[in-house]
C-alpha cells in the first residue's frame, strides 16, 4: 500500500512527464524554464522527488494547468507507472484538440468501447 508521499510522487511524476512530452519539451528545456537542473526534472519524472511549492506553481504556469489538477491523486492507484503515463499522455493530448478533432476522437472512442465492452 502506498503512503501519501508515495502517491504524490507517483502522481506528479506521471503528470509532469505527460505535460512535458505533450508540449514537445526536453527535460533540459523544462529545467531551464524552472531554473533547476535537468537532473531535478529527471528525478521528478522518475518519482524520486516531490517538487517544492514554487516549482509546482512554475510547472502549472508553464503548462497552463491548474494546481488542483496537478495535486489530484486520482491517478495514483494500483495501476503501473507505464499505464499511468500512457493515460496521462492521452488526456493531455486531448486537452489541446480543437472542437472538430475532439468530436472525431469522441466518436472513435464510442466505437472502441462498443467493440471492447
VOPAGU-2260 file (C-alpha; in pm, 1 decimal, decimal comma):
REM VOPAGU-2260
SITE   aa  ch    i         X         Y         Z
SITE  UNK   A    0       0,0       0,0       0,0
SITE  UNK   A    1     124,6     347,6     -87,2
SITE  UNK   A    2     160,5     614,4     177,2
SITE  UNK   A    3      59,7     971,5      92,7
SITE  UNK   A    4     409,0    1084,7      -7,8
SITE  UNK   A    5     444,0     788,5    -245,3
SITE  UNK   A    6     105,7     865,6    -401,3
SITE  UNK   A    7     200,1    1230,0    -453,7
SITE  UNK   A    8     537,9    1137,9    -603,3
SITE  UNK   A    9     384,4     882,7    -839,3
SITE  UNK   A   10     101,3    1109,8    -947,4
SITE  UNK   A   11     321,1    1414,4   -1008,2
SITE  UNK   A   12     586,6    1215,0   -1191,6
SITE  UNK   A   13     333,1    1086,2   -1441,7
SITE  UNK   A   14     163,8    1422,5   -1489,9
SITE  UNK   A   15     482,0    1625,5   -1534,3
SITE  UNK   A   16     625,1    1380,5   -1786,5
SITE  UNK   A   17     299,8    1372,5   -1986,6
SITE  UNK   A   18     272,2    1752,9   -1985,9
SITE  UNK   A   19     634,2    1793,5   -2091,1
SITE  UNK   A   20     606,9    1540,0   -2371,5
SITE  UNK   A   21     276,9    1686,5   -2492,0
SITE  UNK   A   22     446,7    2025,3   -2515,6
SITE  UNK   A   23     739,8    1865,3   -2703,0
SITE  UNK   A   24     987,4    1991,8   -2444,5
SITE  UNK   A   25    1302,9    1811,6   -2340,6
SITE  UNK   A   26    1388,8    1769,7   -1975,3
SITE  UNK   A   27    1661,9    2027,0   -2027,3
SITE  UNK   A   28    1418,0    2281,9   -2170,0
SITE  UNK   A   29    1171,6    2234,9   -1884,4
SITE  UNK   A   30    1456,2    2255,7   -1635,0
SITE  UNK   A   31    1568,1    2588,5   -1782,7
SITE  UNK   A   32    1215,0    2728,1   -1755,6
SITE  UNK   A   33    1200,5    2617,6   -1390,1
SITE  UNK   A   34    1555,6    2734,7   -1310,1
SITE  UNK   A   35    1662,9    2387,0   -1199,5
SITE  UNK   A   36    1896,6    2123,5   -1340,2
SITE  UNK   A   37    1777,8    1861,3   -1587,1
SITE  UNK   A   38    1856,3    1604,7   -1317,5
SITE  UNK   A   39    1588,4    1759,2   -1099,5
SITE  UNK   A   40    1331,6    1714,2   -1377,1
SITE  UNK   A   41    1456,4    1360,7   -1439,6
SITE  UNK   A   42    1425,4    1276,0   -1070,1
SITE  UNK   A   43    1079,4    1432,7   -1059,6
SITE  UNK   A   44     961,2    1230,8   -1361,0
SITE  UNK   A   45    1102,1     910,6   -1212,2
SITE  UNK   A   46     914,8     975,1    -887,7
SITE  UNK   A   47    1227,7    1017,1    -678,8
SITE  UNK   A   48    1148,3    1369,1    -558,0
SITE  UNK   A   49     848,4    1590,7    -494,0
SITE  UNK   A   50     879,9    1948,9    -620,6
SITE  UNK   A   51     857,5    2232,9    -374,8
SITE  UNK   A   52     556,9    2462,2    -397,0
SITE  UNK   A   53     736,0    2728,4    -602,3
SITE  UNK   A   54     844,7    2475,7    -863,3
SITE  UNK   A   55     497,8    2321,8    -873,9
SITE  UNK   A   56     344,9    2664,4    -940,9
SITE  UNK   A   57     605,5    2727,3   -1214,2
SITE  UNK   A   58     518,8    2397,1   -1380,1
SITE  UNK   A   59     148,5    2479,9   -1366,8
SITE  UNK   A   60     212,6    2820,7   -1526,1
SITE  UNK   A   61     437,0    2675,3   -1796,8
SITE  UNK   A   62     174,4    2420,6   -1898,3
SITE  UNK   A   63    -129,4    2637,1   -1825,2
SITE  UNK   A   64    -277,4    2382,7   -1588,3
SITE  UNK   A   65    -443,8    2415,2   -1251,0
SITE  UNK   A   66    -257,0    2327,4    -935,6
SITE  UNK   A   67    -568,1    2133,0    -826,1
SITE  UNK   A   68    -528,6    1905,8   -1129,2
SITE  UNK   A   69    -161,7    1852,3   -1053,9
SITE  UNK   A   70    -229,8    1763,0    -691,3
SITE  UNK   A   71    -524,0    1534,2    -762,9
SITE  UNK   A   72    -429,5    1182,1    -661,3
SITE  UNK   A   73    -693,8    1004,9    -865,3
SITE  UNK   A   74    -428,9     851,5   -1093,6
SITE  UNK   A   75    -215,8     709,9    -813,9
SITE  UNK   A   76    -396,1     382,7    -750,5
SITE  UNK   A   77    -256,6      35,1    -812,9
SITE  UNK   A   78    -202,3      80,4   -1187,4
SITE  UNK   A   79     150,7      51,6   -1320,2
SITE  UNK   A   80     350,3     366,0   -1380,8
SITE  UNK   A   81     369,1     279,6   -1750,3
SITE  UNK   A   82      -8,8     263,8   -1775,4
SITE  UNK   A   83     -49,2     589,2   -1581,9
SITE  UNK   A   84     196,1     761,8   -1814,9
SITE  UNK   A   85       6,5     643,0   -2122,0
SITE  UNK   A   86    -328,7     750,4   -1975,5
SITE  UNK   A   87    -199,0    1092,4   -1876,2
SITE  UNK   A   88     -35,4    1139,3   -2217,3
SITE  UNK   A   89    -371,8    1075,5   -2386,1
SITE  UNK   A   90    -552,7    1314,1   -2150,3
SITE  UNK   A   91    -300,1    1590,7   -2214,0
SITE  UNK   A   92    -318,7    1546,3   -2591,6
SITE  UNK   A   93    -699,9    1562,1   -2582,7
SITE  UNK   A   94    -693,0    1886,9   -2384,1
SITE  UNK   A   95    -537,3    2068,8   -2679,5
SITE  UNK   A   96    -765,8    1941,5   -2955,8
SITE  UNK   A   97    -996,8    2179,9   -3138,3
SITE  UNK   A   98   -1369,7    2106,1   -3122,8
SITE  UNK   A   99   -1380,4    1922,2   -3455,4
SITE  UNK   A  100   -1092,7    1691,4   -3363,4
SITE  UNK   A  101   -1241,0    1634,1   -3017,8
SITE  UNK   A  102   -1573,0    1529,8   -3172,3
SITE  UNK   A  103   -1388,9    1287,3   -3400,1
SITE  UNK   A  104   -1197,2    1135,2   -3106,6
SITE  UNK   A  105   -1518,7    1102,4   -2907,2
SITE  UNK   A  106   -1692,2     920,5   -3194,9
SITE  UNK   A  107   -1396,3     684,7   -3227,5
SITE  UNK   A  108   -1390,9     618,2   -2852,7
SITE  UNK   A  109   -1760,3     533,4   -2855,5
SITE  UNK   A  110   -1695,8     277,9   -3130,2
SITE  UNK   A  111   -1395,9     143,2   -2941,1
SITE  UNK   A  112   -1597,9      98,2   -2621,3
SITE  UNK   A  113   -1876,7     -79,8   -2810,8
SITE  UNK   A  114   -1623,7    -318,0   -2960,3
SITE  UNK   A  115   -1432,0    -396,2   -2638,6
SITE  UNK   A  116   -1718,3    -388,4   -2387,0
